[in-house]
Amino acid sequence: MRTFHPIKTMTTALLAISVLAISAVPVSAEAGATDGSAFELIGTKATKVARVTGATPAGENLPNPNETASRYALGGTDLGIVWDATTDPDKPKVMAAFGDSFDGWGGNGGGGTGWRGNVLALSEDQDLSDGLSFDKMITDPATPGYAKEIIHSDHNTSGSGDYTAIPTAGITVGSRHYIHYMQIRSWGAAGRWNINFSEFAYSDDDGQTWTKSGVKWGPDSKFGQAALLKDGGYVYMYGTPAGRFDGVYLARVPEADVLTKEKYEYWNGSGWTPNDESAAAKIIDEPVGELSVAYNDYYGKYIMTYLNEDRAAIALRSSSELTGGWSGESEIATGDEYPALYGAFIHPWSLHGKDLYFLMSQWGPYNVFLMHSTLEIGHPAKNEIADPSFELQPAAAIAAPWVLESGNGGIDRNHSFSRGGANNAYLRNDTGWNGLTQTVQVVPNTEYELDGFIRTSQNNNAGYFGVRAPDGSILKELPFGRFDDYAKQSIRFNSGDNTSVTVFTGFWANGDTWIQLDDYSLLAVDSVPPVLTLKGEASMEIPQGGMFEDPGASAADDLDGDISRKIVVDGAVDPALVGTYTLTYHVSDSAGNEAVPVTRTVQVTGPAYAIQNAVFKDSSGQTLSKLPKKGMVIASADVRSFTSSATPVTLVLVLYDKKGEIQNVSGVTQAIGPGATISVSAGFRMTGNNSGYEAKLFVADSLSGLQPLSNIASLQQK
């Protein structure tokens, strides 16, 4: 799990909400269904396509088509809220709004010189496979190389004024462009902030200048952050309160009345209530941050992406309706792979097939990247916990589906004690066991992960978070002690033969002891391993000294998609050394499931050894040019190994008569390492009264076999 950024200061940036869509059409026949409600979508784990903002750091190999640091003095920024801003059908374009921006970026999160609360780029790039290229950024004519702040902020960092103005959504209606922004009052802990209000600004000159409209929502509004979508003559506005720990609400207004607040209607769960924000009902449970919604006409589905702070992941949901029916979450990017990720703003021109492109930020590099995922029909895991954040509890007493099994407890309703939303549960007592439970249905023999957030009194020392089987036996539990702030508890367990389990949290009181509970989740865990497939032949042969290029392997996972980039290879091939090499390929998916490894053998063929610099001498050390009839003959040579293992070698000097029969043998055995060269000598005395003899020096398999394993150096009688 990644560690997120610290409390924001003047240099900190923020995240927002963006919603995009196109006109609804029937689901494509290629999608494999004719009823849009009959299936759900999942997304494969996303990969980085290109850098969108900032300078390329050392070691990064991503395309960087915009080079914003040098072209627009934009070294660090975040968000990238992108929407279709076409006003001339012959010149389609998108706008992309960014958050707190810096020219002399300080590194590692927001900060630096040249602080601007927001900047804007325009792009006509319709091929996203190699990155998102800007046509321009909005600048002052006098400073064309400096992206300007488009919506003014006082940058009052006192914590009680106008700190900064952060875009949260954008939309174009007719020839007018709108940005919904929030005016930040102060930054809190990670993922939390306070606003003075949110407001619409508009531009009638293609983004060059923006006017604040005065159409505002208050500091505690459900629409402190917004998301905008045109459909059927209306602009739909999705909203969340400021921060990342609340759910999603919905409003709409006729396209012609965006700047008439009294014309807004709020979805109450079954219909539309005019001009009454308090009637807005939650359509997605918390936690939701940086929401983006679009319509995919290939599948005939609405899709949404957002940051789930609890899971440190970008989540995707799908639905056939705007007002509800949203699927469970499919994780399309995780903090394990992309630390401190946030924002997931769908590009509106990637909605006509399986390819999904979106803009994502990372806090450390504090820049924006273009990401790619693939949409597939699937079954995303749903939270099996009912009323997971206690928002549906009707009163102060704990009610179904939750059960106070023992001791004292209740619901904190609208007391600002919750981690997110309005409510949380609590247990408080000075004696005995105090526990809260919920029984849920599970699939037998399935891996699950249970998460929850707990805050305690200082004296708590005997808390337990876990799961029981129907007979009361504990399947898994985690003891916990003191937590001064909400802390995530997480366990994994197998359901075994059970069709239901009971989730429990409680403590043995230690005097006046209390705990607060919020944001529970029980999800089936991916247990299907990826599949590895070799490219090319499983057995290969190359000549010694030749070239070897590994054909590699591919890896596919049912949820992560193509994960070939994650393959790790054990072993290596040295074409200079003769031998048999084994390459073993490994890969694991994001859930830790490891594929069955695959192997390839590579045979490097050729002589195992070489005789070099061979010299024949007599007993006085004189070099011989011909083989004498009598006296000593001593042969020396450098023996080079071309093998990949350390083995002893036998250098032999063999005397053959003119019939080719062996008359004498001298040999020396000596160890030699892989690729090493050693000097070896061997010799014998000639018997005399002979002619036509020949002496041969070579590396042999043995003194008895005398099979050459190298080239041969020889000296003959004349």
N, C-alpha and C positions, 0 to 999 in steps of 0.2 A: 504494500500500500504506500502511495506516495505521501510525502509531507508537503502541505500546501504553503502558500506565501504567508508571511506574518501580517500583523495589523497594518492596514494601509496608512501611509502618510501622504504628504503633499505630492509625492512622486508616484503614488500608486494609481493603477488603472482599474478599469471596471469592465463588467460584462453586461450583456444586454439580451434582448429578445428580438427575434426577427421571424416573420411568418410570410411565406410566399406561396402562390398557387397559380394554376392556370385553369381554364374552363374544364369542368368535368365532362368526361366522355365515357362510354361503356368500356368495361375491362377488355383488354386485348385478348383475342383468341389464343395468341401465343402464350399468354399467362397461364393457360391450362384451366380456366374457369370462366363461367359466364355470369355467375352471381358474385358480385364484389364482396358480399358478406360471408361467403363460404370459405374464405381462407385468410390467413394472416401472413405478414412479411417478416423476415429477419434480414439482417445485414451482415455481411462478412466483415472481419476485422479490417479496419481501414489502413491504408498505406499512404505515406507522404509522396505527393506528386512533385511539388515544387515549393520553394519559398515564395511568399507573396510580398513581404515587407522586410526591410532591414538589409544589412550587409552580410555576405557569406563569410562565416567564421572559418578558421583553419580546420581542415579535416572534413568539412561538409561537402558532399558531392551533389547536392540538389540543384536543379536549375534555379536561377534567380533572374527572371526576365525583367523585373522592374528596377532593381538596384536603387531602391528608394532612399537609401542613406546618402548616396552621392548625387542623385538627380533631384530629390525633393527635401533634403535635410530631414529625413524621417528614419532615424536609426533604431527607434524602439516604439512600438505601439501594440494595440490589441484589438480584438473583436473582428471586424470585417463583415458587417451586416450588409448583405447584398440583396438587391431587388431589381426587377425588370423596370427600367426607367425609360422605355422607348416612348418617344413622342412623335417620331417620324417613322412610319412603317418601313421605309426604304433604308433606314439606318438604325437598326436595333442596338440597344446598349443597356448596360447595367450600371448602377451606382453601388459603391461600396463605402460605407461609413466606418471609421475607426475611432477608438476611444482615446484616452490620454496618450499624447504623443510627444516625443523628444527628439531633438537633433543630436546633441552630444549625449547619447544614451549612456547611463552609468553602468549598465550591465547587471545581470541577475535580477530581473524584475523591473517594474516601472521606476523611472527616475532619470535625472540628468538635466541638461540645459535645454532652453528653447521649448518650454512646456506649452503645449496646446491641448485644450480639452477634447478636441475632435478635429478630424480632417476627412476629406472626401476624394475618392478616385472615380473615374469613369472608364469603362472598358467596352469595346466592341468585339472582344476575343470570343469566338464561338467554338474553338477547339481547345478543350481543357486537358487533353491527354498529355500535353507537355508543359502545362502551367497556365496561370491566369495573367495575361499581359494587360497593363493599363495603357490607355491611349493618352491619358493625362491625369494630373491631380489638380484640384482647384488651388490656385495661387493668386496673389496680388500681381497685377501686370508689372509693377515695378520690381518685383522679386520673383521671377518665373521659376527659380530653382528652390523655392521654399514653400511647402504646402502650408496653407493658412488655416487658422481656426475659423470654421464657418459659422458656428453658433457661439456667441460671446459668453464668457464667464468672467466673473470678477477675480477668480482664483484666491478667494479669501480663505486662508487655511486655519482660521481661528476655531473652526468646529461649530460655529453658530451663524455662518453666512453662506455665501455662494462659493462653494469650494471648486466645483467643476461641473460642466454640462456634458453628460455622456449620452450619445445616441443609443436607443434601444430597438428601433424599428424604422423601416422606410417603406414608402409606397408611392406610386405615381398614378394619378387620376387625371385623365385628359392631358393637358400640357403642364399641370402643376405637380411638383414634387413635394412630398411631406416627409418630415422626420419627427418621430416621437422621441423625446429625450427626457432624461431625469436630471434635475438639478440637485447635486449631492450637497448635503450639509456637513456630514462627517463620515469617516470610515470607522468601522468597528473591527471585531475579530474577523478572521478569514471567512469570506463568504457572506459577511453582514455589513450593511451600511444604512445610513439614514438619509432621507431626502427632504427637501423643502416642498417640492411638488414635481409633477411631470407635466409636460406641455408639448403641443404641436408647434413646430416651426415649418415654414413653407418657402419654396423658391419658385419664381416665375421666369428665371433667366438661366435655366439649365444648371442650377447648382452654384452659380457664381456668388450670389448673395442670398441670405436667408432672413426671414422676418419671423419674430416670435409672435404667435397668434393671440396669446392670452387665454386660449382654451386649455384649462389646467385640471389636474386631479391632485388631491391633497396628499400630505406626507404619509398617511396610513392607508392610502387607496389600494384596492386590489389590482389596480392598473398603474402602479408605480413604474413598472416595466411593461412594455407592450409588444404585440406582434400583430402585423397587419396583413390582410388578405382580401382581395376583391372576389366577389362571387354573387351572381344574380342581381347586380345593381346595388349591392351593399358593399361596404368596407367592414370586414369582421376584425375585431380587435381582441386578441388573446392577452390576458394580463396576469402578472404575478405581483405581489407586494415586493418592496425593495429587499434584495438579498436572494439567497439561493435555497431557502429552507421552507418554502411554501408551495401550495398547489397552484393550479391554473384555472382562471375564470374567463368568461367570454361575453363580449358585447358586440353590437353592430350598429351601423348608421348608414343611411342612404349616401351614395357616392357624392351627391351634390351638397351634403350637409356635414362633411367632415369637421368643419369649424363651427358647428352649432351644437353645443354640448347637450342642449335639451332634447335633441333628436336621437340621442343614443338609447338603445334598448339593451337590456341585460338578461342573459339566459338564466332562468330560475330553476332549471332542471327538467322542466316540461314545456315551457313556453317563454315568451319574451315579455319582460316588464319594462315599460318606457320610463326613462329619466329617473331611475332609482337604483343606484349602484349597490345598495345594501341587499337587493334581491338576488344579486349574482351568486350562483351556486358553483361549487367546485366541480370541474369536469375531469381533472387529473390530480391525483394525490401528490403531496409533497414527498421528496424534495425535487424541485424542478428549477434549473438555472439556465439562462441563455437559450431560450426555446426558439426553434425554427420549425415551421410547418409548410408543407408544399403538397401539391397534387401530382401524382405520377400517373400519366395517362396510359402507360404500358400495362400496368396492373389494375388501373381504375381504383386506386387507393390514395387516401390522404396519408402522408407520412409526417412524423415529427421527430426531431432530434433535439437533445438537450443534455446538459450536465446533470448527472445524478451524483451529488456530492457525497452521499453515504457510500456509494459503490466506487467512487473515484473513477467514473467511466462516462463516456458519451453513450447515451441510450437512444434507441430507435423504437418507435411504436407505429402502428398502422391502424386505419379505420376506414369504414365506408361512409361515415358521417362526420361532420365538423363538430357536432354538439356532444358526441359520446361514442361508446362502443370501441374505445381504443384498446388495442391488444396489450399484452404484457411487454416487458422491456427486452430488447435484444441489444447486447453490448457491442458497439462497433468500434470503440477505441478505449483503451484502458490506461490508467495512470502508471501501471507497471511498465508499459512499453513507451508511453509518452508522458513523462513526469510532469505534474502540475498542469495538466491539460484543462481547457475550458472553452466554451463557445463552440457551436456547431451549426454554422449558418449555411443552409442549403443554397447552392447556386441554382437560379431559376431555369437555366438552360440545360439542366441535366436530369430532366424529368420525363424522358420519352423512351426509356429502356431500363435495363437492369443497372446501368452505371449510375452511381450516386456520387456527386462531387460536393464537398462542403469546405468552408473556411474554418479552421480551428486555431486557437491560440495556445501557447505554452507560457507559463509565468517566468520560468528561468530565462530562456532566450528572449522573452517579452517581445514576441513577433508572431506573425500570422502565417499559416501554411495551408496550401491547398491539399485536401485529402480525397482519397477515392475508396469507395466501398462498393460492393455488388449486392443488389437486392435479390432475394430469393423467397419463394413460398416456403414457409416453415411454421414452427410452433414455438414462439418465444415463451420462456418460463414466466409464469404468473406468480405473484406473491400469494402464498397460501394463507397468510394471516389476514383475517377479516378485521376491518377497522384498525389498521396497523398503527395509526398515529392518534387514536382516541378522538378523532374529530367528529365521529358520529354518536358519541356518548350523549344521551339526552339530558342527563342531570349530574349532580355531584356524586351520586352513588354509582359504583361500578356496575355496568349492565352488560348483557349478552352482546357480542360473543365472548367477552371477557368474564372471568369468574374470580371473585375474591375467595380463595379456597380456605384461608385461615388468617386470623389476626385482623388488623385494621387497615383500611385504605380507601381511596376514592379517586375522583377526577378533579384536577385543577382546571377549571374552565375560565378562560380569558383572564388569567392572572399573570401573564407574561413569564410563566415558569417553563413553558414548553421549549423544546429545541427548535421546532418549526410548527407553523399553524397556530391554532388558538389553545389547544388542550394538551394535557399529558396526564398520565396516571401517577399515583403516589401510594406508598405504603409507609405507615408510621405507627410505632408502638414502643413500649418499654419492656416488653416481655414476650417470650415464645417465638414460634415460627409465624412469619407473615408472608403470604405468597399470592401471586397473581398468575392465572393460567388461562390457556385457550386450547381447546382440542380441535385438531385440524385433520382433514383427510389427506393421506399420502399414497403414493404408489409403492407397493412392496419392492424390496430389494433395490432401492434407489438411493443414490447419494444426495443429501440435502445440505444446505448451509443456512444456519439460523443467525441473524444479526439483530441487535437491538442496542439502544443507547441508554445509559444509566448515569445518574448523578446521585451522590449520597451525602449523608451527614458525615462529619469528621470522625465519629466514633464507630462507624460501620466496619466490622472485621469478619463477618461471617455471611457474606452474600453468595447466592448461587444462581446461575443462569444456565438453563439446560432443557433437556427433552426426556420425557418418560414414555415408556411403552404402555399399552392399555392395562397391563397387569400391575402397573406402578413401578416396575423396575426402571432404573435410569439407563437410558441409551447413551447419553453423553451429558456432562455438566462441566461448567467452568466456575470455580470459586472466584469471588472478587471482594476487594476491600474498599478503601476510601477513594472517591472520585469527586474532586471539587467542581468539575464541570462535566458536562455530558461526555462520556467515553464509550466508544464502540466496543461491544462484546460480540464475539463471533465464534461459532463452533461448527464443525462438520460431523455428520453422522450418517449411518446407513439405516434405512427404515426396516431392514430385515423382512420378516414375514408379516409385518403389521400393515393394516390399511388405514390406521389413524395413529397419531401421536399427540401427546399433550406438552405444549410449550409452557415452561414455568420460569418465573423469576421471583426471588424472595430473599429473606434474611432471617437470621436468629438475632433477636434484639439484644443490644448491649446497653441497657439503659434507654433513654429517649433516642431512638434510632429511626432514620427515615431514608427512603430512596425515591427518586423520581424516574419514570420510565417513559420512553417515546420512540417512535420510528422503528417498528419491528418489521422484519422481512424473513420469510422462509421460502427459499427458492431451490428447485431441483438443480443439481450441479451437472454440468457437462461431463459425462464419463466415457464418451466415444472418442477413441484415439484417432489421430490423423493417419493417412495412408501414404507411405513412401513408395515411389516408383523410380527405378533406375532409368536414366536416359542412356541409350547405346547398349552395348553388349556387357553382360556380366563378367565375361573373361576377355581380356585383351592381350595382345602381344606386340611389342615394339623392339626394334634392334637396339643394341647397346650404342649409346651416343646419339640416338634419335630424339625426336620431340614427342612429349606426351602432353596432351590437353584433356583434362578430365571432362567427359560429357556431362557429369553431374547427375542430379536427381531432381525430381519434383515431389512436392508434398501438398496434399489437399486435406482440408478438414471440413466437417459438415457445418460448423458455425464460423470458423475463422477464414474459410475460403482457401485461396492459394497462399500457403505459408512457406513456399520454397526458399524465401529469403532467410528463414530461420534455421535452415539445415546446417548442421555441424558435421564436419568430416574428420574422422580419426584415421591417421596414417598418411603417408606421402609416398610418392614414386620418385626415385632418382634415376633418370635414364642413363646416367654415366656408370651405374653399377648393375651388373648382371644379378638377377635373382627374381623371386616371386614376391610381389607386394600385395597387401590387402588394404583396401579402403573401405571403411565402415561409415555409413551415413545414419545420423540420428536427427530427430526433430520432435518437439513437443508443442502442443497447442497452448493457447493462453490459459487454459484451465489446468495445465500441468500434465495432461495425458500424453504419454510417450508412444510414438509409433513403433511398430516392429522394425528394428534396424534392417537395412539391406547392405549387402557387401558387393564389392567388385574386386577381382583379382587381375593384376597386371604383371605379365611375364616379360622381363627385359632379357633378351637373348643375345648371345655372343660369347666369345672366349672369356673364361673366368679370370685368366691371368695373362700377363704379357711379359716376355723376356726383352729387356732393354739393356743396351750398352754391354753386350756380351764380349768378353776378352779371354783368349786362351794363352797361357804362359807356361814356361818350363820351370824347373826347380830354382833357377837363378833369377827368375822374375822377368826374363826376356819374353817379349810378345812373340807368339808363334804365328807364322803365316801358313804353315802346313803341318799336318800331323806327323810327328817323328815316329820311327820304328821302335825306339826304346827311350827310357827315361820317364820322368814325371810329366804329366799333363794336368795343369790346374786351370779350371774354368770358373770365371766369376761373372756375375750378371746382377742387374737390378731387376727385382721381381715386383711388378705392380699388380695389385688386386683390383679387379672390377666387380667383386662380389659385395653384397650388402650385409654380410655377416663376418664376424671375426673367426677365422679358421686357420689351423696349421696347414702349411703347404710343403710339398716335397719337391725340391729341385734335384733333378737327376742328371748325371753325365754318363751316357751309355756308349760303349764301344761296339760297333758292328763290323763283322768281316765283310769280304766282298760278296758273300752269298746272302748278306743281310741277317746273319745269325749273331746273337749277342755273345760277346766275348768277355765283357767286363762291365760292371755297374758300380757307380759311386753316387750316394744320395745324402742330402741334408734336409731334415724336416725342421721348420721354424714357423712360429705363429706370425700372422700378418692381419692387420685390421682392415675394415672396409675402406676401399679406396686408397690404402696406404702403399708405400713402396719400401722394400727392404733390399739390402745387398747380401747375396749368398754366394758361397764358393764350394766347389766339389772337385775331386781329382782322383787319379789312379796312375799306376806305373805301367808303361807299355812293355810287352813281353819280348819284343824284338823278333827278327826273322819273319816279318809279315809284310804284306803289301795290299793295297786296295782297301785298307781299313778307313772307317769314318767315325768320328766322335760327335754325338748330338747332345745338346744341352736344352732341357725343357722342364716345365712343371708337369709332374705326372700324378695320376690318381693315387699311386702307391709304388713302393719299391718292387712289389711283386707284379702288379698289373701293368705298369709302365705305359698307361694310356695317356697321351698328351692332353693337357688342359690349357696349353698356351701355344704360341708360335715356337719354332725350333731354330736354335742357332747351331751351326755345325762347322767342323774342320775336317778336311780330308787329307789322306796321303796322296802324294803325287808320284 
